[in-house]
Amino acid sequence: MGKLEKLKEKRDSFNKKTQELISEAKETKKEMNELKGKAKGLKKKRDKQNGKVQEFKKKRNEKNKRVKDAVEELKEINEELKDIDEDMGERRIKKRLKKLRWKIQTKVLNVKKEERLHRKISKLEKLQNLLKRKRVLEKKKSESKKEAQVYHQVMLQHAEKSDVYHEKIQNIYDEINEIKPDYKELNQKIEEAKDKADEVHKEYIEELKKKKKREKAKEPAHKFNEKAEQLMDRFKKGKKLTTEEVQIIQNYGGN
């Protein structure tokens, strides 16, 4: 095998290696892109769960605020109840009010006694309203507290799902980070193989030029040999030759 053929074979080998490395790099890139696509899908699911976490956290906080507001108002009501020197429940107050109102309507009372009864009624009405408000607030506080606990549990469930998705995403990116150095190394090998192929190709082109040059150098002598033979035939046939034609016979065709 000649030098030119060896160089061609060597160049083709590097080109083949380059294509093999490019194919491998494409497959590696495809694998990373598929992993990134999978991570993107999981991110959407995680973000959806995070949105639910925020939604139920807001609802929980609203209920907790209601509980806090109810507690504050209950404190105020309890302070007012301390100032009222009466220890009766709502049913008893209702009966007592009915009795006092009936008395005012049906009895003949002097002004002072009637005023005293009206003050008594006002005091009991205030007590009745405070106790009613207290009952409503106690119920509101209890219900809001239960609802806040439910929202908190739902929030935790969505937070747990979000954590699961987040962990899967992290695992995928860990896998991608493991592949990246291989992909980088493949690209480096591709560049090295390309450089070697280019280098050998240059040698091949140079050698090809030298071969053509050698062939070209031989070409005139060959043509002159043919010319000399033709002139010799003419000379043998007795035809007259020029000085230049005789010189050609002497240089290239003389025996």
PAZAPA-4460 file (N, C-alpha, C; in steps of 0.05 Angstrom, whole numbers, plus 32768, in hexadecimal, padded with zeros to 4 digits):
% residues 255
    n_x    n_y    n_z   ca_x   ca_y   ca_z    c_x    c_y    c_z   seq   type   mol
   8011   7FE8   8000   8000   8000   8000   8012   8019   8000     1      M     A
   800C   802B   7FED   801C   8043   7FEB   8016   8057   8001     2      G     A
   8027   806B   8003   8023   8080   8017   8009   808E   8015     3      K     A
   8001   8094   7FFC   7FE8   80A2   7FF7   7FD0   8092   8001     4      L     A
   7FD0   8078   7FFB   7FBA   8066   8004   7FB9   8064   8022     5      E     A
   7FD1   8063   802F   7FD2   8061   804C   7FC7   807A   8059     6      K     A
   7FCE   8092   804D   7FC4   80AB   8058   7FA5   80AD   8055     7      L     A
   7F9B   80A3   803E   7F7E   80A4   8039   7F70   8091   804D     8      K     A
   7F7C   807A   8051   7F70   8067   8064   7F70   8072   8081     9      E     A
   7F86   807F   8088   7F88   808B   80A3   7F74   80A2   80A6    10      K     A
   7F71   80B3   8092   7F5E   80C9   8093   7F42   80BF   8095    11      R     A
   7F3B   80AB   8085   7F20   809F   8085   7F1A   8093   80A0    12      D     A
   7F2E   8087   80AD   7F2B   807B   80C7   7F24   8090   80DC    13      S     A
   7F32   80A7   80DB   7F2C   80BD   80EE   7F10   80C9   80E8    14      F     A
   7F08   80CB   80CF   7EEE   80D5   80C8   7ED8   80C2   80D2    15      N     A
   7EDD   80A8   80CF   7ECA   8094   80D9   7EC7   8096   80F7    16      K     A
   7EDE   8099   8105   7EDE   809B   8122   7ECF   80B5   812A    17      K     A
   7ED3   80CA   811B   7EC5   80E3   8121   7EA6   80E0   811F    18      T     A
   7E9D   80D2   810A   7E80   80CD   8106   7E75   80BC   811C    19      Q     A
   7E85   80A8   8124   7E7C   8096   813A   7E79   80A6   8154    20      E     A
   7E8C   80B8   815A   7E8B   80C9   8172   7E74   80DD   8171    21      L     A
   7E6F   80E8   8159   7E59   80FA   8155   7E3F   80EC   815B    22      I     A
   7E3C   80D4   8151   7E23   80C4   8155   7E1F   80BF   8173    23      S     A
   7E35   80B8   8180   7E34   80B2   819D   7E2D   80CC   81AD    24      E     A
   7E38   80E2   81A4   7E33   80FC   81B1   7E15   8104   81AD    25      A     A
   7E0B   80FF   8195   7DEE   8105   818F   7DDC   80F4   81A2    26      K     A
   7DE3   80DB   81A5   7DD3   80C9   81B6   7DD4   80D3   81D3    27      E     A
   7DEC   80DB   81DC   7DEF   80E6   81F7   7DDF   80FF   81FB    28      T     A
   7DE1   8111   81E7   7DD1   812A   81E8   7DB3   8124   81E8    29      K     A
   7DAB   8111   81D9   7D8F   8109   81D8   7D86   80FF   81F3    30      K     A
   7D97   80EF   8200   7D91   80E5   821A   7D8E   80FB   822F    31      E     A
   7DA0   810F   822E   7D9E   8126   8240   7D85   8136   823B    32      M     A
   7D7F   813A   8221   7D67   814A   821B   7D4D   813C   8224    33      N     A
   7D4D   8121   8222   7D36   8112   822B   7D33   8114   824A    34      E     A
   7D4A   8114   8257   7D49   8117   8275   7D40   8133   827C    35      L     A
   7D49   8147   826D   7D41   8162   8272   7D23   8166   826E    36      K     A
   7D19   8158   8259   7CFC   815A   8253   7CEC   814D   8269    37      G     A
   7CF6   8136   8274   7CE9   8129   828A   7CE9   813B   82A3    38      K     A
   7D00   8148   82A8   7D02   815A   82BF   7CEF   8172   82BC    39      A     A
   7CEC   817B   82A3   7CDA   8192   829E   7CBD   818A   82A4    40      K     A
   7CB5   8171   829C   7C9A   8168   82A2   7C96   8165   82C0    41      G     A
   7CAA   815B   82CE   7CA8   8158   82EC   7CA7   8174   82F9    42      L     A
   7CB5   8187   82EE   7CB5   81A2   82F9   7C99   81AE   82F9    43      K     A
   7C8B   81A9   82E2   7C6F   81B3   82E0   7C5E   81A7   82F5    44      K     A
   7C61   818D   82FA   7C52   817F   830F   7C59   818A   832A    45      K     A
   7C73   818E   832F   7C7C   8198   8348   7C71   81B4   834D    46      R     A
   7C73   81C5   8338   7C69   81E1   833B   7C4B   81E2   8340    47      D     A
   7C3C   81CE   8334   7C20   81CD   8339   7C1A   81C6   8356    48      K     A
   7C2A   81B4   8361   7C27   81AD   837E   7C2F   81C4   838F    49      Q     A
   7C44   81D3   8387   7C4C   81EB   8397   7C36   8200   8396    50      N     A
   7C28   8202   837F   7C12   8214   837D   7BFB   820D   8391    51      G     A
   7BF6   81F2   8393   7BE2   81E8   83A6   7BEB   81ED   83C3    52      K     A
   7C05   81EA   83C8   7C0F   81F0   83E3   7C09   820D   83EA    53      V     A
   7C0F   821F   83D8   7C0A   823C   83DD   7BEC   8241   83E0    54      Q     A
   7BDC   8234   83D0   7BBF   8238   83D1   7BB4   8230   83EC    55      E     A
   7BBB   8218   83F5   7BB1   820E   840F   7BBE   821C   8427    56      F     A
   7BD7   8225   8423   7BE4   8234   8438   7BD5   824E   843D    57      K     A
   7BCD   825B   8427   7BBE   8274   8429   7BA4   8270   8437    58      K     A
   7B96   825A   8430   7B7C   8254   843C   7B80   824D   845A    59      K     A
   7B95   823E   8460   7B9A   8238   847D   7BA0   8251   848C    60      R     A
   7BB0   8263   8481   7BB7   827C   848F   7B9E   828E   8493    61      N     A
   7B8C   828D   847F   7B73   829D   8482   7B63   8292   8499    62      E     A
   7B61   8278   849B   7B52   826C   84B1   7B60   8271   84CC    63      K     A
   7B7A   826F   84CC   7B89   8275   84E5   7B85   8292   84EE    64      N     A
   7B82   82A4   84DA   7B7D   82C0   84E1   7B61   82C3   84ED    65      K     A
   7B4E   82B4   84E2   7B33   82B5   84ED   7B33   82AB   850A    66      R     A
   7B42   8296   850F   7B45   828C   852A   7B51   82A1   853C    67      V     A
   7B66   82AD   8533   7B74   82C2   8543   7B61   82DA   8548    68      K     A
   7B53   82E3   8533   7B40   82F9   8537   7B2A   82F2   854A    69      D     A
   7B20   82D9   8548   7B0B   82D0   855A   7B15   82CF   8577    70      A     A
   7B2D   82C6   857B   7B39   82C5   8596   7B3C   82E1   85A2    71      V     A
   7B44   82F4   8591   7B47   8310   859B   7B2C   831B   85A3    72      E     A
   7B18   8316   8592   7AFD   8321   8598   7AF1   8313   85B0    73      E     A
   7AF6   82F9   85B3   7AED   82EB   85CB   7AF9   82F6   85E5    74      L     A
   7B12   82FE   85E3   7B1F   830A   85FA   7B10   8323   8603    75      K     A
   7B09   8333   85EF   7AFB   834C   85F4   7ADF   8347   8600    76      E     A
   7AD1   8333   85F5   7AB7   832C   85FF   7AB8   8322   861C    77      I     A
   7ACC   8311   8621   7ACF   8306   863C   7AD5   831D   8650    78      N     A
   7AE4   8331   8647   7AE9   8348   8659   7ACF   8357   865F    79      E     A
   7ABE   835A   864A   7AA5   8368   864E   7A92   8357   8660    80      E     A
   7A93   833D   865D   7A82   832C   866D   7A8A   832E   868B    81      L     A
   7AA3   8333   8690   7AAC   8336   86AC   7A9F   834E   86B9    82      K     A
   7A9B   8362   86A8   7A90   837B   86B3   7A72   8379   86B8    83      D     A
   7A65   8365   86AC   7A48   8361   86B1   7A44   834D   86C7    84      I     A
   7A38   8357   86DC   7A35   8346   86F4   7A1D   8334   86F1    85      D     A
   7A1E   8323   86DE   7A08   8310   86D9   7A15   82F6   86D0    86      E     A
   7A0B   82E0   86DA   7A15   82C6   86D3   79FE   82B4   86C9    87      D     A
   79F5   82BA   86B1   79DE   82AB   86A5   79E5   82A2   8689    88      M     A
   79D8   828C   8681   79DB   8283   8666   79C7   8291   8654    89      G     A
   79C9   828C   863A   79B7   8299   8627   799A   8292   862B    90      E     A
   7994   827A   8631   7978   8272   8636   796C   8280   864E    91      R     A
   797B   8281   8662   7971   828E   867B   796D   82AC   8676    92      R     A
   7980   82B8   8668   797E   82D5   8662   7965   82DA   8651    93      I     A
   795F   82C8   863E   7948   82CC   862D   792E   82CB   863D    94      K     A
   792D   82B8   8650   7915   82B6   8661   7912   82CE   8673    95      K     A
   7929   82D7   867D   792A   82EE   868F   7921   8307   8680    96      R     A
   792A   830B   8668   7922   8323   8658   7904   8322   8652    97      L     A
   78FB   830B   864B   78DE   8308   8645   78CD   8310   865D    98      K     A
   78D6   8307   8674   78C7   830D   868C   78C8   832B   8693    99      K     A
   78E0   8337   868F   78E2   8354   8696   78D2   8365   8682   100      L     A
   78D2   835E   8669   78C3   836D   8655   78A5   836B   8659   101      R     A
   789D   8353   8661   7881   834F   8667   7878   835F   867F   102      W     A
   788A   8361   8691   7884   8370   86AA   7880   838E   86A3   103      K     A
   7892   8399   8692   7890   83B5   868B   7875   83BA   867B   104      I     A
   786E   83A7   866B   7856   83AA   865A   783C   83A7   866A   105      Q     A
   783D   8397   867E   7823   8390   868C   7820   839D   86A8   106      T     A
   7836   83A6   86B3   7834   83B1   86CF   7835   83D0   86CE   107      K     A
   7828   83DB   86E2   7829   83F8   86E5   7841   83FE   86F8   108      V     A
   7855   840A   86EC   786E   840F   86FC   7874   842D   86FD   109      L     A
   7880   8434   8713   7889   8451   8714   78A1   8454   8702   110      N     A
   78A8   846D   86FE   78BE   8473   86EB   78D8   8467   86F3   111      V     A
   78DF   8469   870C   78F9   845F   8715   78FB   8441   8712   112      K     A
   78E5   8433   8719   78E5   8416   8717   78E6   840D   86F9   113      K     A
   78D8   841C   86E8   78D8   8415   86CC   78F4   841A   86C0   114      E     A
   7900   8430   86C8   791C   8436   86BE   792F   8420   86C7   115      E     A
   792C   8417   86E0   793D   8402   86EA   793A   83E8   86DA   116      R     A
   7921   83E2   86D3   791B   83CA   86C3   7927   83CD   86A7   117      L     A
   7925   83E5   869B   7931   83E9   8681   7950   83E6   8681   118      H     A
   795C   83F0   8697   7979   83ED   869A   7980   83CF   869C   119      R     A
   7970   83C1   86AB   7974   83A5   86AF   7972   8396   8694   120      K     A
   795D   839E   8685   7959   8392   866A   7971   8397   8658   121      I     A
   797A   83B1   8658   7991   83B8   8647   79AA   83A8   864E   122      S     A
   79AE   83A4   8668   79C5   8395   8672   79C3   8378   8669   123      K     A
   79AB   836D   866B   79A7   8351   8663   79A9   834E   8644   124      L     A
   799F   8362   8636   79A1   8361   8619   79BF   8362   8610   125      E     A
   79CE   8372   861D   79EB   8374   8617   79F8   8359   861D   126      K     A
   79F1   834E   8634   79FC   8334   863C   79F4   831F   8628   127      L     A
   79DB   8320   861F   79D1   830D   860C   79E0   830F   85F1   128      Q     A
   79E5   8328   85E8   79F3   832C   85CF   7A10   8323   85D1   129      N     A
   7A1C   8328   85E8   7A38   8320   85EC   7A3B   8301   85EC   130      L     A
   7A28   82F4   85FA   7A29   82D7   85FB   7A23   82CB   85E0   131      L     A
   7A11   82D7   85D1   7A0B   82CE   85B6   7A23   82D1   85A4   132      K     A
   7A2F   82E8   85A6   7A48   82EE   8596   7A5E   82DB   859E   133      R     A
   7A60   82D5   85B7   7A75   82C3   85C1   7A70   82A7   85B6   134      K     A
   7A57   829F   85B6   7A50   8284   85AB   7A57   8282   858E   135      R     A
   7A50   8297   857F   7A56   8298   8562   7A74   8297   855D   136      V     A
   7A83   82A7   856D   7AA1   82A8   856A   7AAE   828D   8572   137      L     A
   7AA4   8281   8587   7AAF   8267   858F   7AAB   8252   8579   138      E     A
   7A93   8253   856C   7A8E   8241   8556   7AA0   8247   853E   139      K     A
   7AA2   8261   8538   7AB3   826A   8522   7AD0   8262   8527   140      K     A
   7ADA   8266   853F   7AF5   825F   8546   7AFA   8241   8543   141      K     A
   7AE7   8231   854D   7AEA   8214   854C   7AE9   820A   852F   142      S     A
   7AD7   8214   851F   7AD5   820C   8503   7AED   8214   84F3   143      E     A
   7AF6   822D   84F7   7B0D   8238   84E9   7B26   8228   84F0   144      S     A
   7B28   8220   8509   7B40   8211   8512   7B41   81F6   8505   145      K     A
   7B29   81E9   8503   7B27   81CF   84F6   7B2E   81D1   84D8   146      K     A
   7B23   81E6   84CB   7B28   81EA   84AF   7B45   81F0   84A9   147      E     A
   7B51   8200   84BC   7B6E   8206   84B9   7B7F   81ED   84BB   148      A     A
   7B77   81DB   84CC   7B85   81C1   84CF   7B83   81B0   84B6   149      Q     A
   7B6A   81B0   84AB   7B66   81A1   8492   7B77   81AC   847B   150      V     A
   7B76   81C7   8478   7B86   81D4   8463   7BA3   81CF   8467   151      Y     A
   7BAC   81CE   8480   7BC8   81C9   8486   7BD0   81AD   847D   152      H     A
   7BBF   8199   8483   7BC4   817E   847B   7BC5   817B   845C   153      Q     A
   7BB2   8188   844F   7BB2   8187   8431   7BCB   8195   8426   154      V     A
   7BD3   81AB   8433   7BEB   81B9   842B   7C04   81A7   842D   155      M     A
   7C05   8198   8443   7C1C   8186   8448   7C1C   816F   8434   156      L     A
   7C04   8166   842C   7C03   8150   8417   7C0E   815A   83FD   157      Q     A
   7C07   8172   83F5   7C11   817D   83DC   7C2F   8183   83DE   158      H     A
   7C38   818C   83F6   7C54   8192   83FA   7C65   8178   83F8   159      A     A
   7C59   8162   8402   7C66   8148   8400   7C69   813F   83E3   160      E     A
   7C53   8143   83D4   7C54   813B   83B7   7C69   814C   83A8   161      K     A
   7C6A   8166   83AF   7C7D   8178   83A3   7C9A   816F   83A9   162      S     A
   7C9E   8166   83C2   7CB9   815C   83CA   7CC1   8143   83BA   163      D     A
   7CAD   8132   83B4   7CB2   811A   83A5   7CBB   8121   8389   164      V     A
   7CAC   8133   837C   7CB3   813C   8361   7CCE   814A   8361   165      Y     A
   7CD3   815A   8376   7CED   8169   8377   7D04   8155   8379   166      H     A
   7D00   8140   8389   7D16   812C   838C   7D1B   811D   8371   167      E     A
   7D05   8118   8363   7D08   810B   8348   7D17   811D   8335   168      K     A
   7D10   8137   8336   7D1E   814B   8325   7D3C   814B   832B   169      I     A
   7D42   814C   8345   7D5E   814C   834E   7D6D   8134   8344   170      Q     A
   7D60   811D   8346   7D6D   8104   833D   7D73   8105   831F   171      N     A
   7D60   8110   830F   7D64   8113   82F2   7D7B   8125   82EC   172      I     A
   7D7D   813C   82FB   7D93   814E   82F6   7DAE   8143   82FF   173      Y     A
   7DAD   8132   8313   7DC5   8124   831C   7DCF   8111   8305   174      D     A
   7DBB   8104   82F8   7DC1   80F2   82E2   7DCD   8102   82CA   175      E     A
   7DC1   8119   82C5   7DCA   812A   82AF   7DE7   8133   82B5   176      I     A
   7DEC   813B   82CE   7E07   8144   82D5   7E1C   812E   82D3   177      N     A
   7E13   8115   82D6   7E25   80FE   82D3   7E2C   80FA   82B5   178      E     A
   7E18   8100   82A4   7E1C   80FC   8287   7E2C   8113   827A   179      I     A
   7E29   812B   8285   7E36   8143   8279   7E54   813F   8274   180      K     A
   7E63   8135   8287   7E81   8132   8282   7E86   811F   826B   181      P     A
   7E76   810A   8268   7E79   80F7   8251   7E74   8105   8237   182      D     A
   7E5F   8116   8237   7E57   8125   821F   7E6E   8139   8217   183      Y     A
   7E79   8146   822C   7E8E   8159   8227   7EA7   814A   821C   184      K     A
   7EAD   8133   8227   7EC4   8123   821F   7EC0   811A   8202   185      E     A
   7EA8   8112   81FB   7EA2   810A   81DF   7EA7   8120   81CC   186      L     A
   7E9E   8138   81D2   7EA3   814F   81C1   7EC0   8156   81BE   187      N     A
   7ED0   8152   81D3   7EED   8156   81D2   7EF9   8141   81BF   188      Q     A
   7EF0   8128   81C1   7EFB   8113   81B0   7EF3   8118   8193   189      K     A
   7EDB   8123   818F   7ED2   8129   8173   7EE5   813E   8167   190      I     A
   7EEB   8153   8176   7EFD   8168   816D   7F19   815D   8167   191      E     A
   7F22   814B   8179   7F3D   813F   8175   7F3D   812E   815C   192      E     A
   7F28   811E   8158   7F27   810D   8140   7F25   811D   8127   193      A     A
   7F16   8133   8128   7F14   8145   8111   7F2F   8151   810A   194      K     A
   7F3D   815A   811F   7F57   8167   811B   7F6B   8153   810E   195      D     A
   7F6A   813A   8118   7F7C   8125   810D   7F75   811F   80F0   196      K     A
   7F5A   811D   80EB   7F52   8118   80CF   7F5A   812E   80BD   197      A     A
   7F57   8147   80C6   7F5F   815E   80B6   7F7D   815E   80B1   198      D     A
   7F8C   8157   80C6   7FA9   8157   80C4   7FB3   8142   80AF   199      E     A
   7FA7   812A   80B1   7FAE   8114   809E   7FA4   811B   8082   200      V     A
   7F8D   8129   8080   7F82   8131   8066   7F95   8144   8059   201      H     A
   7FA1   8156   8068   7FB4   816A   805D   7FCD   815B   8052   202      K     A
   7FD6   8147   8062   7FED   8136   8059   7FE5   8128   803F   203      E     A
   7FCD   811E   803E   7FC3   810F   8027   7FC3   8122   800E   204      Y     A
   7FB8   813A   8012   7FB7   814E   7FFC   7FD3   8155   7FF2   205      I     A
   7FE5   8159   8005   8001   815F   7FFE   800E   8148   7FEE   206      E     A
   8009   8130   7FF7   8015   8119   7FEA   8008   8115   7FCE   207      E     A
   7FEE   811B   7FCC   7FE0   811A   7FB2   7FEB   812E   7F9E   208      L     A
   7FF1   8146   7FA9   7FFD   815B   7F98   8018   8152   7F8D   209      K     A
   8028   8146   7FA0   8043   813C   7F98   8041   8127   7F82   210      K     A
   802D   8115   7F85   802A   8100   7F72   8023   810B   7F56   211      K     A
   8010   811E   7F57   8008   812B   7F3D   801F   8139   7F30   212      K     A
   802F   8146   7F41   8046   8154   7F37   805A   8141   7F2A   213      K     A
   805E   812A   7F37   8070   8116   7F2C   8066   810B   7F11   214      R     A
   804C   8107   7F11   803F   80FD   7EF8   8041   8111   7EE2   215      E     A
   803D   812A   7EE9   803F   8140   7ED6   805B   8143   7ECB   216      K     A
   806F   813F   7EDD   808B   8141   7ED4   8092   812B   7EC0   217      A     A
   8085   8114   7EC3   808B   80FE   7EB1   807D   8101   7E96   218      K     A
   8067   8110   7E97   8056   8112   7E7F   8065   811E   7E66   219      E     A
   8074   8134   7E68   8082   813F   7E50   8095   812C   7E44   220      P     A
   80A5   811D   7E54   80B8   810A   7E4A   80AA   80F4   7E3A   221      A     A
   8093   80EC   7E44   8084   80D7   7E36   807B   80E1   7E1B   222      H     A
   8071   80FA   7E1B   8067   8106   7E02   807E   8109   7DEE   223      K     A
   8095   8112   7DF8   80AC   8115   7DE6   80B7   80FB   7DDB   224      F     A
   80B4   80E5   7DEC   80BC   80CA   7DE2   80AB   80C2   7DCA   225      N     A
   8091   80C7   7DCD   807E   80C1   7DB7   8086   80D2   7D9E   226      E     A
   808C   80EB   7DA3   8093   80FE   7D8D   80AC   80F5   7D7F   227      K     A
   80C0   80EC   7D90   80DA   80E3   7D85   80D6   80CB   7D73   228      A     A
   80C4   80B8   7D7C   80BF   80A0   7D6C   80B2   80A7   7D51   229      E     A
   809F   80BB   7D52   8092   80C3   7D39   80A6   80D0   7D26   230      Q     A
   80B8   80E0   7D31   80CC   80EE   7D20   80E0   80D9   7D14   231      L     A
   80E6   80C5   7D25   80F9   80B1   7D1C   80ED   80A1   7D04   232      M     A
   80D3   809C   7D06   80C5   808E   7CF0   80C7   809E   7CD6   233      D     A
   80C2   80B8   7CDA   80C4   80CA   7CC2   80E0   80CB   7CB6   234      R     A
   80F4   80CB   7CC9   8110   80CC   7CC0   8117   80B2   7CB1   235      F     A
   810D   809B   7CBB   8113   8082   7CAE   8105   8080   7C92   236      K     A
   80EF   808E   7C90   80E1   808E   7C76   80EE   80A2   7C62   237      K     A
   8103   80B0   7C6C   8112   80C1   7C5A   8108   80DE   7C59   238      G     A
   80F6   80E4   7C6C   80EC   80FF   7C6D   80FF   8112   7C7A   239      K     A
   8100   812B   7C72   8112   813E   7C7D   8108   8149   7C98   240      K     A
   811B   814B   7CAB   8114   8155   7CC6   8121   8170   7CCB   241      L     A
   8115   817F   7CDD   8122   8199   7CE5   8137   8193   7CF9   242      T     A
   8148   81A8   7CFE   815D   81A5   7D12   8151   819F   7D2E   243      T     A
   813A   81AC   7D34   812D   81A8   7D4E   8122   818B   7D50   244      E     A
   8117   8181   7D3A   810C   8165   7D3A   8123   8151   7D3D   245      E     A
   8139   8157   7D31   8150   8145   7D34   815A   8145   7D51   246      V     A
   8159   815C   7D5E   8161   815F   7D7A   814F   814E   7D8C   247      Q     A
   8135   814E   7D86   8122   813E   7D96   8128   8121   7D93   248      I     A
   812F   8118   7D7B   8136   80FC   7D77   814F   80F5   7D87   249      I     A
   8162   8107   7D87   817B   8102   7D96   8176   8101   7DB4   250      Q     A
   8164   8113   7DBE   8160   8115   7DDB   814E   80FF   7DE6   251      N     A
   8139   80F8   7DD7   8125   80E6   7DE3   8121   80CB   7DD4   252      Y     A
   812A   80CB   7DBB   8124   80B2   7DAD   813C   80A5   7DA0   253      G     A
   8153   80AF   7DA4   816B   80A4   7D97   8172   8089   7DA2   254      G     A
   817C   8077   7D91   8184   805D   7D9A   81A2   805B   7D9B   255      N     A
***
